[in-house]
Amino acid sequence: MSAGGEDRSARRRSRLLLAGLLAVVGLILLLLALTVATGTVAGLEVVLALLLLAASYAVQRVARRETVYRDERRR
């Protein structure tokens, strides 16, 4: 694998790791909002959790798109 391919692979892994961390934090925050928090704080936690989950999905999509649409010459 060339240096560019290794760099691309490392970038993809780091993006997927970031997406996973965002998803875990979002799910924990959502769980706390639905079980422990009350009132306005719970509403803010739900909104923040949904934003984190959406960001996680977006980061995953970017990482996967790079894999699907990589340079055709390498295949």
Protein Blocks (a to p, Z undefined) as FASTA:
>chain_A
ZZklmmmmmmmmmmmmmmmmmmmmmmmmmmmmmmmmgcjllmmmmmmmmmmmmmmmmmmm
mmmmmmmmgcfklZZ
